[in-house]
């Protein structure tokens, strides 16, 4: 039942609240498709979580390889001493 909005003691109007999309009606209308779609979203989230872990491992491995390659190009103290003579 709708209630009137009160403005200084007077009823100014009756508000109508219309929902744009009701999720229960949407899921009921889609039926089985909605259930499968929700399970697909869960599977995608699981895959994204697993892939994000592998991406961080790959980035860590790449960073350590870059660091070791950059250090291998740096001269050591013995090389500097040999080159001075």
N, C-alpha and C positions, 0 to 999 in steps of 0.2 A: 504494500500500500504506500503510495507516495505521500510525503509530508510537505507542507508548505514552508517556505523560508520566511522567517519573521524579520521585519525591518522596523525597529522602534515600535513594536506592538502591533503592527499591521502585517497582514500576509501579503507579500509582494508577488509571489508566484509559486508554481510547483515545478521543481527541477525534474527534468527527464534525463536519466542516465542510461545511455545506450552503449553497451560494450561493443567494440569494433570486431574483435575475434574472440570467441570463447573456445578455450582449448579442449573442453570436454566434447563440445559439438564437433570440433575439428577432428579429434581422435576417433570419435564415433563414426563420422562420415568416411574417414579413410579406412577404418577397420583394420584388417590384417596388414595392410601396407604400412600403417603407422608403426605397428609393432616391429616389423622388419627394418623400417627406417631407423627406429631408435636403437636397435641392436647394431645396425651398421655404424651409427655415430659412436657407439661405445667401442666398437672394433677399431674405428679410425682413431679415436683418442688413445687407445692402447698402443696402436702402431706408432702414433706420433710420440708417445712417451718413450717407447723403446728406441725409436730413431733418434730422439734428442740425446739419449745417453750415448749412442754410437757416434753421433756428431761431436760430442764433447771429447770422447776418447780419440777420435780422428784428429781433432784440432790439437789436442795435447801431444799426440804423436808427431804431428806435422811441426809444431812449435819446437819440440825437442830435436827433431832432425835439422831444422833451420839453425838452431843454436849450435849444434855440434858441427855443422858445415861451416858456419861463420867462424867458429873458434879454430877449426882446422886450418884456415887460411892465415891465421895470425902467426907471426914469427915467434919462435921461442927464444929464450935467452942465449942458448948455444948457437943458434943460427945467426943472431946479431953479432956475437963475438967472432964467429968465423968470417963473416962478411967485412968486418972492420980491418982485418989483417991483410 
